[in-house]
């Protein structure tokens, strides 16, 4: 996709959604981190239902750690892989308290050293909580990058690096949210809503739907 087309692509996404943000409910960087850890292989809606009960009781690392794995499992048992996630969250809280005074670090290496936190989760936290120009490539963004021709690649890291390279600086901060929301609701896997797509004529997908 040509540079001028990429710029139009993002301009239209911005016009369509001037202030994009995550659909996960949170009030602090800590709560965002926990919500993103819980969201792996789960829906944001499902995570929000669980954290609506959890966060009032355990809003920070100390109170979350005090719940223990058993206590935490009671709040998140409706979420997939909840046993593993409870173990990771409690371990993460312990590390945050021991190494970071209970605060979420705004550093990739420190984030990825936390149990249950990989590159994608770290990117979401860095971008959403701290405003850093990162792009977390999930299945939606990976599909969109390849399908539209915006940033084709065989791996999520390849797509991420291409997106960071081709995305104009003025759009980098919000690119993650624009792309994930567009992939989630418009450029869907099985039945893309091409007729309702604001970048229909810019997209290089050959099998557009009517």
FIMARVO-244750 format. One record per residue: z negated, y, x negated of N, C-alpha, C, O in turn. Coordinates in steps of 0.001 Angstrom, whole numbers, padded with zeros to 6 digits, always signed. Each point is the difference from the previous one (the first is absolute). Layout:
N
ZYXZYXZYXZYX;...
END
This chain:
210
+000000-001188-000842+000000+001188+000842+000000+001248-000884-000809+000116-000920;+001721+000813+001206+000119+001198-000806-001228+000908+000152-000700-000038+001011;+000465+000842-002029-001155+000890-000028-000030+000921+001211-001059+000216+000588;+002212+000329-000210+000060+000911+001141-000316-000721+001309-000591+000576+000913;+000992-001839-000837-000268-000796+001199-001486-000334+000078-000596+000048+001077;-000001-000385-002217-001431-000299-000046-000803+001200+000495-000964-000154+000749;+001368+001340-001169-000714+001214+000421+000111+000194+001507-000980+000351+000657;+002175-000580-000106+000172+000097+001453-000848-001052+000714-000595+000264+001045;+000553-001450-001627-000768-001117+000550-001451+000432+000220-000547-000163+001090;-000062+000710-002131-001396+000407+000091-000184+001243+000863-001011+000129+000692;+001964+000774-000725-000094+001192+000839-000080-000380+001469-000770+000589+000759;+001560-001565-000363+000001-000436+001396-001299-000716+000362-000536+000180+001094;+000038-000993-002026-001278-000670+000259-001105+001041+000164-000881-000152+000845;+000931+001206-001655-001014+001056+000093+000127+000772+001309-001005+000326+000632;+002226-000037-000229+000207+000714+001263-000512-000836+001176-000534+000530+000974;+000710-001829-001089-000409-000911+001068-001516-000189+000044-000568-000286+001055;-000085+000451-002219-001448-000201-000105-000544+000905-001103-000151-000441-001139;-000146+001704+001462-000378+000984-001013-001307-000299-000730-000173+000419-001144;-000740-001129+001782-001308-000259-000615-000357-001479+000107-000891-000362+000768;+001560-000484-001514-000251-001438+000098-001336-000394-000630-000465+000642-000942;-000138-001690+001465-001237-000500-000584-000168-001467+000342+000757-000547+000802;-001735-000085-001402-000256-001415+000261-000494-000208+001426-000578+000907+000599;+000805-002085-000063-000501-000329+001328-001368-000682-000069-000586-000332+001031;+000085+000126-002239-001347-000539-000164-001017+001109+000249+000194+001134-000438;-001270-001458+001137-001042+000978+000299-001020+000018-001143-000515-001047-000394;+000226+002238-000135-000970+000125-001086-000488+001433-000083+000655+000912+000503;-001798-000709-001133-000548+001344-000151-000204+000385-001457-000132+001182-000314;+000106-002171-000581-000243+000253-001420+000908-000891-000841+000545-000975+000517;-000371+001285-001796+000774-000890-000869-000551-001428-000016+000769-000959-000069;-002090+000815+000132-000593-001339+000030+000448-000757+001240+000402-001161-000090;-000468+001804+001232+000395-000670+001236+001486-000339+000001+000404-001039+000522;+000401+001909-001103+001431-000310-000110+000207-001225-000876+000768-000895+000354;-001444+000849-001491+000122-001151-000901-000344-001293+000722+000739-000980-000089;-001855+000975+000800-000413-001211+000717+001007-000360+001082+000338-001172+000166;+000143+002161+000569+000973-000263+001064+001283-000585-000562+000583-000901+000602;-000135+001398-001748+001237-000516-000595-000211-001430-000498+000883-000842+000160;-002035+000560-000757-000299-001371-000423+000040-000936+001211+000548-001100-000075;-001122+001538+001172-000047-000830+001208+001370-000148+000655+000231-000954+000743;+000675+001886-001012+001294+000007+000695+001008-001006-000549+001054-000201+000603;-001357-000432-001729+000930-000990-000554+000223-001122+001009-000950-000633+000459;+002206+000397-000121+000380-001034+000974-000709+000197+001339-000340-000968+000681;+000124+002226-000315-000610+000332+001290+000633+001293+000491+000609+000728-000784;-000745-000438+002061+000565+001224+000543-001002+001146-000122-001211-000216-000021;+001736+001434-000059-000877+001165-000042-000850+000085+001267-001165+000393-000053;+001747-000759+001178-000728+000032+001269-001205-000935-000052-001101+000359+000417;+001330-001558-000934-001087-000970-000105-001086+000455-000955-001188-000181+000267;+001595+000772-001383-000965+000505-000977-000805+001146+000608-001219+000057-000163;+001888+000845+000855-000699+001144+000599-001038-000438+001030-001058+000617+000111;+001347-001662+000632-000972-000507+000977-001254-000496-000706-001116+000224+000468;+001308-000898-001597-001140-000534-000753-000786+001121-000681-001230+000020+000051;+001935+000904-000683-000698+001061-000737-000653+001023+000932-000901+000728-000417;+001345-000668+001668-000646+000890+000968-001445-000426+000230-000854+000828+000318;+000586-002106-000479-001368-000524+000095-000686-000003-001358-001206+000231-000093;+001972-000491-000955-000565-000157-001335-000425+001311-000653-001120+000107-000499;+002006+000895+000497-000265+001219-000758-001220+000799+000475-000675+000601-000836;+000360-000564+002140-001228+000705+000397-001259-000648-000577-001001+000679-000228;+001051-001984-000007-001139-000730-000542-000007+000022-001522-001058+000081-000624;+002250-000155+000029+000132-000051-001460+001081+000974-000452+001117-000418-000307;-001432+001717+000261+001011+000998-000332+000264+000186-001487+000966+000662-000380;-001821-001244-000469+000161+000186-001447-000275-001307-000737-000365-001008+000605;+000546+001047-001914-000095-001221-000802-001399-000617+000058-000133-001221+000083;-000900+002047-000124-001375-000517-000003-000332-000720+001307-000544-001104-000018;+000866+001719+001130-000304-000615+001299+000888-001210+000261-000422-000940+000673;+001645+000951-001195+000887-001153+000148-000535-001172-000818-000015-001139+000467;-000416+001424-001667-000562-001052-000857-001246-000598+000637-000231-001206-000091;-000566+002041+000731-001233-000460+000635+000267-000996+001124-000855-000829+000313;+002035+000908+000293+000348-000965+001054+000098-001412-000558-000372-000969+000662;+000881+000865-001895+000251-001307-000584+001227-000643+000618+000528+000489+000999;-000080-001569-001583+001211-000655+000514-000179-000496+001428+000890+000172+000833;-002034-000785-000547-000227-000535+001339+000009+001101+001046+000615-000139+001058;-001300+001230-001358-000054+001107+000943+001355+000637+000214+000357+000350+001125;+000403-000197-002206+001324+000607+000103+000957-000881+000785+000821+000499+000769;-000926-001797-000961+000902-000912+000714-000116+000149+001512+000988-000162+000715;-002169+000463-000230-000182+000159+001439+000828+001159+000561+000417-000025+001158;-000191+001024-001982+000761+001175+000440+001509-000185-000139+000769+000626+000729;-000342-001479-001655+001444-000091-000279+000592-001368+000320+001115-000301-000426;-001836-000528+001164+000458-001368+000248+001240-000078+000884+000615-001060+000116;-000245+002176+000507+001234+000024+000808+001230+000247-000873+001128-000066+000489;-001333+000349-001767+001093+000300-000925+000331-001246-000818-000901-000736-000401;+002175+000501+000155+000415-001139-000801-000595+000011-001398-000181+001057-000605;-000124-002265+000091-000555-000162-001345-001331+000732-000166-000313+000486-001087;-000466-000408+002161-001202+000843-000018-001058-000494-000986-000766+000808-000525;+000705-002102+000265-001004-000502-000943+000293+000489-001420-000894+000481-000696;+002144-000609+000279+000395+000474-001328-000139+001507-000096-000445+000525-001021;+000821+000164+002073-000092+001459-000002-001453+000470-000067-000307+000977-000683;-000580-001667+001385-001419+000356-000059-000531-000159-001422-000749+000845-000490;+001139-001922-000159-000428-000247-001379+000506+001112-000920-000750+000512-000832;+002023-000141+000984+000597+001037-000843-000620+001377+000255-000254+000757-000937;+000014-000445+002200-000565+001308+000342-001406+000153-000579-000334+001041-000566;-000472-002065+000708-001369+000067-000524+000021+000117-001523-000764+000774-000578;+001633-001537-000064+000114+000082-001461+000498+001381-000427-000460+000549-001001;+001391+000002+001756+000521+001334-000288-001098+001055+000131-000107+000895-000838;-000701-001000+001882-001098+000953+000203-000987-000051-001160-000493+001032-000454;+000216-002221-000011-000929-000152-001119+000541+000694-001251-000738+000686-000707;+002029-000871+000446+000621+000629-001175+000032+001523+000147-000254+000728-000960;+000566-000255+002161+000025+001448+000228-001360+000622-000294-000080+001081-000582;-000982-001762+000984-001346+000515-000235-000399-000088-001463-000650+000904-000526;+001040-001996-000137-000397-000210-001383+000795+000847-000982-000535+000448-001014;+001814-000228+001314+000873+000660-000979+000469+001396+000402+000393+000795-000853;-000435-000495+002162+000600+001256+000454-000922+000813+000911+000464+000830+000782;-001762-001074-000890-000992+000741+000802+000296-000075+001503-000331+000916+000753;+000947-002003-000334+000288-000203+001416+001255+000678+000499+000345-000110+001177;+000350+000820-002076+001204+000717+000391+001264-000797-000325-000001-000835-000905;+001062+001095+001638+001287-000654-000261+000700+000742-001132+000204+001210+000098;+000167-001903-001165+000668+000673-001116+001436+000383+000343+000706-000745+000680;-000286+001904-001153+001379+000456+000216+000854-000400-001189+000743+000811-000552;-000859-002060+000171+000652-000516-001202+000547-001390+000299-000717-000862+000509;+001991+000650-000827+000638-001272+000345-000683-001198-000654-000295-000989+000672;+000045+001070-001969-000580-001140-000713-001371-000343+000567-000324-001175+000174;-000480+002186+000114-001331-000241+000554+000084-000597+001397-000795-000871+000353;+001745+001330+000436+000176-000549+001349+000449-001452-000048-000526-000846+000724;+001502+000562-001583+000530-001361-000061-000988-000977-000620+000206-001211+000068;-001283+001721-000674-001050-000864-000539-000973-000449+001089-000859-000848-000242;+000995+001419+001441-000883-000357+001109+000508-001252+000709+001207-000143+000194;-002098-000767+000198+000410-001215+000705+000740+000321+001299-000454+000824+000794;+001582-001475-000588+000774+000209+001219+000925+001194-000045+000669+000309+000986;-000624+000372-002136+000846+001185-000127+001142-000283-000971-000225-000206-001192;+001441+000199+001708+001185-000167-000834+000740+001310-000108-000523+001052+000371;+001721-001112-000869+000790+001208-000221+000274+000758+001301-000089+001227+000043;+000422-001968+001012+000315+000653+001266-001210+000741+000561+000110+001157+000406;-001258-001819-000384-001217+000628+000506-000367+001222-000827-000370+001041+000543;+000475-001175-001868-000307+001128-000882+000922+001181+000303-000452+001144+000041;+001725-001413+000167+000953+001065+000308-000334+000709+001311+000100+001223+000092;-000496-001991+000914-000356+000601+001291-001191+000942-000175+000018+001124+000500;-001037-001575-001200-001208+000808-000192+000311+001235-000830-000435+001100+000341;+001185-001268-001430+000336+001132-000860+000795+001058+000766-000212+001200-000176;+001129-001663+001027+000843+000930+000751-000745+000634+001164-000006+001221+000152;-000619-002055+000666-000588+000482+001250-001338+000710-000211-000260+001031+000620;-000580-001572-001483-001321+000599-000216+000021+001138-001011-000755+000965+000123;+001636-001086-001136-000037+000957-001101+001282+000825-000166+000097+000821-000912;+000883-001040+001793+001207+000818-000010+000914-000206-001186+000831+000855-000307;-000980-001995-000368+000860-000262-001148+001382-000484+000470+000094-000684+001019;+000968+001030-001743+001364-000354+000414+000354-001454-000291+000847-000285-000847;-001501-000628+001557+000280-001423-000164+000641-000543+001269-000125+000595+001071;+000808-001720-001194+000623-000651+001153-000392-001472-000010+000353-000741-000918;-001075+000331+001933-000441-001396+000103+001067-000801+000743+000215+000204+001195;+000433-001089-001886+001100-000761+000602-000533-001253+000689-000391-000966-000655;+000382+001000+001971-000346-001187+000785+001290-000629+000513+001089+000373-000436;-001204-001317+001353+001205-000678+000504+000942+000975+000708+001220-000143-000077;-001792+001136+000770+000832+000964+000724+000811+000872-000962+001203+000188+000185;-001864+000335-001202+000686+000877-000946+000967-000796-000874+001071+000495-000351;-001444-001718+000002+000899-000853-000787+001291-000246+000776+001097+000090-000552;-001242-000403+001843+001163-000241+000847+000837+001263+000148+001224-000044-000127;-001880+001169+000394+000710+001254+000204+000730+000446-001266+001139+000463+000064;-001798-000604-001209+000616+000403-001261+001279-000753-000272+000979+000573-000479;-000986-001863+000785+001181-000828-000229+001036+000178+001101+001191+000120-000287;-001620-000101+001522+000930+000056+001132+000782+001303+000037+001210-000008+000231;-001889+001126-000455+000650+001306+000113+000800+000375-001243+000895+000843+000056;-001228-001482-001182+000633+000374-001256-000767+001096-000729+000435+000481-001046;-001571-000092+001601-000808+001059-000609-000533-000430-001362+000052+000765-000963;-000567-001996+000885-000556-000492-001264+000054-001520-000022-001034-000650+000152;+002204+000072-000334+000112-001461-000016-000663-000602-001224+000045+000565-001093;-000664-001725+001296-000642-000693-001109-000433-001387+000420-000187-000265+001187;+000026-000624-002158-000358-001383+000292-001505-000213+000098-000444-001000+000563;-000346+001923-001103-001453-000118+000047-000599+001299+000530+000651+001045+000009;-001908-001132+000433-000651+001204+000535-000170+001053-001094+000103+001197+000268;-000362-001636-001489-000169+000948-001100+001318+000705-000308+000022+001196-000292;+001068-001945+000360+001319+000594-000239+000330+001038+001072+000508+001078-000309;-000799-001406+001564+000245+000944+001086-000902+001223-000159+000444+001132+000191;-001704-001362-000538-000933+001115-000204+000489+000945-001095+000013+001218+000177;+000385-001790-001299+000458+000832-001122+001258+000788+000353+000162+001151-000407;+000731-001792+001174+001220+000710+000409-000319+001123+000973+000575+001085-000091;-001487-001337+001020-000384+001035+000955-000624+001194-000712+000287+001151+000329;-001136-001434-001299-000630+001086-000755+001035+000792-000791-000155+001200-000226;+001205-001888-000187+001038+000658-000802+000956+000829+000858+000418+001081-000416;-000070-001571+001602+001024+000682+000799-000573+000997+001005+000720+000881+000470;-001995-001006-000134-000598+000891+000995-000241+001385-000587-000709+000122-000999;+001280+000925+001592-000228+001366-000489-001491+000333-000010-000748-000448+000869;+000328+001226-001845-001421+000303-000193-000658+000553+001266-001149-000331+000292;+001863+001164+000458-000610+000636+001172-000352-001009+001095-000806+000300+000881;+001400-001487-000930-000257-001012+001028-000933-001124-000479-000395-000849+000800;+000041+000832-002082-000728-001138-000563-001360-000238+000656-000374-001147+000243;-000359+002203+000042-001347-000171+000537+000006-000730+001337-000878-000821+000259;+001858+001112+000591+000031-000586+001347+001002-001145+000150+000089-000609+001066;+000659+000317-002120+001048-001024+000095-000540-001347+000458+000621-000675+000822;-001765+000287-001346-000588-001301+000357-000165-000136+001506+000396-001007+000587;-000981+002025+000034-000260-000092+001436+001283+000090+000820+000157-000719+000987;+000754+001594-001386+001271+000070+000735+000718-001352-000003+000489-000462+001031;-000436-000156-002207+000755-001249-000130-000670-001160+000724+000671-000795+000657;-001988+000697-000774-000671-001136+000647+000060+000132+001525+000189-000995+000699;-000347+002210-000185+000055+000189+001446+001422-000214+000528+000186-000555+001083;+000810+000996-001849+001387-000206+000409+000337-001493-000011+000689-000498+000890;-001182-000201-001904+000242-001435-000075-000742-000778+001072+000487-001018+000491;-001645+001491-000138-000831-000694+000995+000528+000165+001424-000052-000939+000794;+000563+002138-000467+000354+000284+001387+001491+000170+000278+000429-000115+001147;+000354+000383-002172+001436+000205+000214+000821-001041-000758+000751-000763+000609;-000888+000730-001914+000777-000938-000823-000704-001343-000067-000353-000488-001073;+000158-000102+002259-000767-001236+000128+000781-001198-000537+001224+000047-000125;-001945-001110-000186+000611-001157-000661+001066-000672+000865+001148-000135-000421;-001521-000279+001610+000914-000806+000816+000926+000836+000873+001182-000318+000131;-001696+001358+000452+000807+000822+000889-000149+001479-000356-000719+000730+000681;+001386-000291-001731-000104+001412-000378+000545+000899+001100+001044-000278+000590;-001766+001358-000325+000404+000922+001064+000963+001039-000559-000309+001191-000049;+001468-001655-000365+000969+000874-000670+000441+001168+000887+000214+001105-000499;-000078-001336+001785+000463+001051+000906-000987+001151+000085+000374+001123+000338;-001636-001401-000644-001033+001033+000070-000378+000532-001377-000963+000755-000136;+001717-001147-000879-000335+000331-001387+000507+001384-000388+001168+000324+000214;-002056+000489-000786+000384+001361-000373+000850+000053-001269+000552+001048-000336;-000448-002182-000372+000826-000033-001216+001141-001011+000147+000508-000536-000985;-000126+000295+002223+001027-001007+000310+001255+000166-000849+000489-000971-000577;+000035+002188+000496+001268+000237-000683-000137+000014-001523+001000-000054-000717;-002229+000125+000229-000237+000010-001443-000274-001405-000533+000180-000267-001188;-000603-000602+002050-000388-001365-000361+001227-000841-000352+001047+000115+000639;-001188-000961-001660+001103-000833-000469-000022-001414+000584+000782-000852-000421;-001667+000596+001382-000099-001317+000615+001292-000300+000770+000418+000788+000848;+000198-001909-001141+001296-000332+000577-000095-000546+001432+000920+000166+000801;-002042-000814-000495-000121-000648+001298-000856+000800+000960-000918-000542+000615;+001209+001827-000480-000766+000850+000900+000102-000489+001429+001049-000475+000434;-002154+000595+000299+000000-000402+001411+000513+001152+000844-000017+001158-000419;+000469-001493+001604+000560+001019+000904-001115+000870+000571+000267+000914+000781;
END
